[in-house]
Structures are given as structure tokens and as C-alpha cells.
């Protein structure tokens, strides 16, 4: 549609007016300049079925208040401490692999990132439960296709097998989160992590603490959003490196030169520049948040077009990131696009894998650090090669997953 109809393409979904917004300047208009005129679209409104009124789904002053409450968990001094945990778990992962053995990389990355979020934000070792949590997450995400359909509010009340699987998965995720909350309340311990911040927080107006349900909504949002997106980004990164040996060789040379055999840490990030460029390029080609929806409150103008209130604007990083105007030979994996000079030559919103404006991903710096440290730690020891019979195709759910998994063979360096 973007190629055929241009930077502002109109279409309808039933009675719903929809606009595909594909120019960086127009993306800025929606996400930044006119952000107060928009709410989240139907996808995230329906996500309340799972996430409740968490940071991802809340609106207005509630969102502002909750974001202010959660923000300290992602301050620089805390990120420095998180770095050692990220490297520790990445090393633990790489030591489990055996030469010549085929691993399901998508599952391995999900387990890794879930363990990291559990430890850093909740001071909980949930590595042993990571597989079950990952399965529940997969079930929930697959159901969202159905939940986006017209009249799905009625369908979800029917005793269908898919609905039962969804309910079972949701109950399992709830049990995990409420178990962490109960354990922390009973201990009375202030671990200085996100969970403690949520439990100790007081409402500025009435001095009340958050209920278990409010804590659950925020905790589940950050647990799921905080591991799912980075896991998918890392999975696509390993695939892209396996198909581009020059970039892979450059990555290995930088890691060997900078680390000299050491485990990577927070202090190494400024020197792992090529590693960052590799991750940035993978996020360009396969952004986990592949489409962002916004619903207009009132009429407004965009590119000399009158957009009616209640219309949906879809902004797709996947589409914009593959636009030849900003990225020549856009399908090519080329980390050198991310030198400082190359970055400066492009419009700001030609690249927005973490969104923008006041709703920009709160964990963006966390995700960058996790991606870079994981790549460095694992690539110190292994090269990954795509299994001969592995089909590779994106699966656009809420995040951009791999339709057939990502089986790869571990080769020692």
C-alpha cells in the first residue's frame, strides 16, 4: 500500500477509517506533535483482557502517573547493575550449548530474556519456569488475532477450545505474578527493584498503596513486554548474522579486540560500537513492534488531508525501515548504515523501533544493553548456522515472531 498509494494511504476496515502513515515527518506529527490527540488503537485496548490497566494500555493522567512511578527502575545507575545480570545469564546460556547440536534459538532467547527480566526487575529466579511462561505467552499472542476480529467481545465468551487455552494461559501468568507479589508482601523486604517500587508506592492525592491487581497489571506488562520484544530481536539478529559472514566476522573481531576474553559488562558498551550497529540493523529489518496504532480523538490535518476523529492511524516501522529513500538497497543487511554520519543523514523518524513521543518504550535503554551484551557474550564462543531444512518467514502477531521457529546449529569459534 505504501509503495502504491504513497506516504498517507487511506483504506477501510468495515466502518473503520484507517490511514497508513509512512513518511518520517508524518510519523512525527502523530507520535510527537499531535500526540495529545491520540489514544492507543484497538489492539492495545483489547490487550486489557490480559494486561489490565498497565503502562502499555493505560491512558491520560493514569499513564503519566504510572510511568513516573516505573521510570526509576530504568535510570542509568540501575542499568549498570542490570548489566552484570545480563552477562551472567548469557554466559550461562552459552555454556549449556554443545558443538554441532541444533538449538531452537527463538525458544532459547525467550528463556534468556525472561530470566533476565525476572532477576533484574523482580529479584526472582524464574529460569526454571521460563519454558512454561513462554508457552503461555505464545498461546496468548496467537489468540490476539481472533480478539481483533469484529464481535470478538462476544466470541470470547463462548466455550471454544482456543478460548479455553487462552484462559488457561492467562491463569498461569497470573499465578506467576501474584505469587511474586504475595511472597514479597509476606517478607516485607525492600529489594530496591521494580516490584518493591510498585508495592511501596503511595498515591500523591490520597496516600494509598497500589492494590495487588494494580501491581499485577504493571508487573505483568513489564515482564511480558520486557522479554518478548528483545527475544524476537535477538532471534532475527542471529539469523541475519548467519546469512552475512562479513558482518559476522567484523562482529567477532570487535568482540575479541574489546573484551580480550573477558565477560562483557556495562563499562564495555561504549566500545562495542559494531555490535550495537549489528543490533540496530536487525531492528531495522525485523522490528519486534512492527506496527503501531493510534486512534484520533478529534479531527485534525495530516499532509493536507482531513483526518476525522475516531480514525485509526497505523505507523509501521517495518514499512518505513524498508523505504529506499532512507535506506538504499533496503532489503540488504548492512550494519554500516549505523555509523554516526549515516545516522545524521536520515530523518529522525525514518527509524523508530521503540516508538516515539511520550509513549516511547520505557525500557528502550534496557533493551539496547541486553541486546548488545547478549550478542557479545554468546558470539565470544559460538557461531550459529541455520538448520538446512529451516523455513524462515515472519509471523506478524503483536510482535514480529518467526512463523516456523529458528533452528540453528551451534559451531564453536
N, C-alpha and C positions, 0 to 999 in steps of 0.2 A: 504493500500500500504506500509506503514512504517513497519508494522508487517511482511508482506510477502517478501518485497524486500529490507529492510534494511534502513540504515541511509541516503543513496543517491539513490532515486528511480527515474528512467527515464520513461517518457511517452510522448505522442504527443497529441496535440490538433490541428487537421488539420495539417498544415505545421509547427506549432509552436513546438519547442523543449522545454520541461518543466522538471524540476528536483524538486522533493520533498526533502527538506533538513531537516533532523530530528535528528541530533546529536548536542549537545550544542557547541562542538568545531567547527563544520562546520557552524553553525549559526553565531558564532563569525567571521569566515572568511568572510562571506558575509556582515554582518552588520557593522563590525568594521575594520578588517584588510585589506579588499579589497573594502571598501565602495565607493571609488572614481571611481571604475569600473562599478558602477551600477546606474541606474535611477529607478524611480518608474515604476511599471508594468502597463499593460493596464487598470486595474480597476481604478487607480487614474488618469491616463491620460484621461480616459473617464469622470472622475469626473469633469473635467474642464468645462463640459457642464453646471454644476451647480455652482461650486466654483470658476471658472475663474483661475487666477494665484495667488491663495492664498498660505499660508505657506505649506499646505498639498500637493499641486500639483506642485509648482514651483521647478526648478532645478538650479544647479550650483550657480553662484555668486548671482543671484537674490534671491535664497533661503537663502543664507548666510546673505545677506543684510537685508532681511525681518525678519529673525529670530533674528538678532541682535537688530532690531527695536522693536520687540514684547517682547523680553526677560525681560525687566524691569518690565513688568506687573506681572511677576511671581516671583519676588525677595522676600526674606524672610519677609522684613518689610511690604510689601503689603499683603502677605499671612496672616499675623497676623490680619490685618484689615478685610480681607475677612472672617475670622473665625466667627466673630460675626454675619455677614450677613447669613452665612450658618446655624448657630444655630437658628437664628431668624426665618428663613423660615421653618426649620424643625419643630420647635415648633408650628408655625402657622399651618403647615400641620397636626400634631398630634392632635391639638385641634379641628380640623374640624371633625375628625372621631368619630363615635358613637359606643358604645359597641354592639356587635352582628351583626353589619352591614357589609355586604360583599363589599369590595372595589376592584377596578381594580388596583392592585399595579403597574403594568407596566406604566399605564397612570399617576398614582399619582407621581411616581418617575420622569417621564418625565417632568411633570408640575413643580415639585420642582426644579430639576436641571436647567431647562430652566430659571426659575425665578431667581435662584442664579447667573447664568452667566450673565443674563441681568443686574442685580443690581451691581455686582462686577466689571464687565469689561466695562459696558456701562452706568452705573449710571441711568438705566432706569427700571421703574416698569412695566414689561411686563407680570405679573402674570395673568392678566385678558385675555390676548391674547394667553396664553400658549397652550390652547387646540387647537386653530386653527393652530398655528405654528406647534404643534406636529402632527396634521393630515397632514399638508403639507409635513412634514419631512417623515412620513410613506409612503405617495404617492411617493415621490422622491426615497426612498430606494428600494421600490418594483420594480420601473422601472429599476433599475440598472441591474437586471438580464437580461432584454431584451437588455440593452445597451452594455452588454458584448458579445453579440452574433456576429458572423461574419456578415458583411454587415449592422450592426445596424446604421452606419452613414447614410445609405440611408433610412432605415426603419423609423428613427426618423423624416424624412421629410413628412411622409405620414399622412393623417388626421384620424388616428385611435383614438378610444375613450381613450385608455391608454395614447397616446401621448398628447391628449388634457388635460387629468387630470394632467399629468406631467407639462405641460406648465402653467396651472393654479396655481399649487402648487409653481412652481418657481417664478411666478409673485407675489404671495402672500409673499414669503420670501423676494424677492427683495424690495417690497413695505415697509416691516417692517424695513429692514436695511437702505434703502435710507431715510426713514422717520426719523430715529435716526440721520443720518448724516446731513440732512437738518436742523433739529432742533438745533443741536449743532453748525453748522456753523452760523446760524442766531443769536444765543445767544452770540457767541464769547467766551463762558465760557470754561476755562480750569478746568475740573473736576478732573484732576490728574489720570484719568482712562485710559484704553487701547484706547478707542475711541479718547480721546484728544491726546494721544501719536501719533496715526496714522495721525490725522488731522494737527498736528503741526510739524511733522517730515519733515526734509529737506534732499534732496539728497546731499550726500557728494561731488559729482562731479559738479553738476550744480546749487545747492541751491534751486531747485524747490520742491514744496509740492506735495504730492500724489493727484492724481485725485480722484473724487468721486468713479469711477469704481475701482481703486486700493484699496481704503479704503473699499469699499463694499466687494471685494474679501477676504480681510483679516478678516474683521468683520464677514462675513457670515461663513467663515471656522471655526473661533473660537467659534462662537455662536452655530453652529450645532455640531461640533466635541466635544466641551466642555461640552455639556449636554447629548448628545446621549449615549456616552460610559459609563459615570458614572451612568446614569439612568438604563441602562441594567445590569451593575454590581450589583447595589443595588437590583434590582428586583430578580436576581438569588440568592443573599445573603439571602433575606427574605425567599425564597423558601427553601434553604438549611437548614436554622435555624429551619424552621417548621418541617423538617424531622429528625432533630437531637437534641433532647431535652436536652441531656447532655451539648452539646456545647452552646445551648441557655441558660441553667441555669448558666453556667460559665460566659457567657457574662453579664447576669443580675447581678450576684454577683459583678463583677468588676465595672460595671456602678454605682451600689448603693454604693459601698465602696469608689470609687474615687470621685464621684460627690456629694454624700450626699444630693441629691435632687436639686442641682444647675443645671442650664442650662450649658451644656458643652461649653468650649471655647478653643481657640488656646493654652492657657497655660496648658490645661489638656491632650493634645496629648501625651506627653512623658509617662504618667501614664496609658493611655488606651491601654496597650500592648496587652491584649487578644482581644479587639475589633479590633485592627489592624490585628491580626492573623486571625480572622474570615474573614475579608475583603480580606486578602491575599489569603486565601484558596478558597474563592469564585471566585476570579480572576484566580486562577489556573484551577479550573474545568470548568468555563464558561468565558474565556477571551473575552471581547467585540470585540477586534481586533483579531479575531480567526485565520486569515491567513494574511501574509504579503508577497507581491510580489515584486521582484526586477528583472530588465532586464539588462543583461550584455551588456556593450558597446563593449568589446573586448574579445577574447579568454582568458581563464585562467584555472588553475588547481584547482580541489577541490577533496580531498580524492583520489588522484592519477587518477582522471578522467579528461579528457579534455573537458571543457565546452565551446562550441562555442559562439562567440559573437552573440547577439540578442536572446540568450536563456533566458527563464524565470526560476528563482529560487523561489519556494514557501516555505516559512518558516511558519509553523503553530504552534503557541503557544498551540492551542487545542490539537494537536498531541503530542508535546514534553512534555507538562504538565501532560499528562496521561501515560507517559512511566514508567513502573515498575522499571527500572534501577535507576531512580532518586526518584520515589515516590512509595514505596511498597504499595500494595493494592490501586492502583491509583484511582479507582472509588469512594473510601470512602472519605467523608467529614471529615477531621481531622485537625482542626486548630493548634494542637500541632506540626505539621510539620514546623511551623514558629518560633520556639524558635531560639535564636541566634546560638546555637550549631548545630541545624539541618540545618539552612541556610548555615553555613560554610562548611558543609559536602558535599554539592552538587556543581556541576559545575555552573559557573555564568549564562550561557545561557540555563540552564535547566528551567529557569523561565524568560520570557520576555514579560509580558502582555502589556508593553508600548514600545516595540521595542528596539532599541539599536543603538549605534554609533551616528553620527552627526544628524541623523533624529529621534532620540528618542523623544517621545512625550514631547512637551514643557510644557504641563500642568500636568505632572505626579504628582508633589507635590501638586498641586491644587486638583487633583482627589483623592489622598490619604486622604487629610484633609477633603474633602467633604464627602467621604465615611464613615470615622471614626466618624465625628461629627453627621452626619445624623443617623447612626446606634445608637449612644449613646443617642441622643435626643429622637428618636421615641421609642426605646426599654426601655426607662425610664418608659413609660406609657403603652405600648402595647405589646402583643404577637400576631403574625399573624398565622392563621391556614388555610391551603389550602382548598378551597371550595370542597365539596365531589365529584362533577362532573367535576372538572377542569382537563383537559388533559395537561400534561407537555411535551413539545418537543421543542428542539432548532430550530430556523429558521435562517440559515446562510445567511444573506444578507451582506452588507458591515460590519455591526456589527452583533453580535450573539444575535438575539432577541428571544422572546418566540412566538412560532407559534400560540398558542391559547390564548394569553394573560396570566395573572396571577391573577385570582380572589382569594382573601383571606379574611377570616373573622377576624375582629379586636376583640381581647379579652383583657379586662383590666387586668393588672398585680395585 
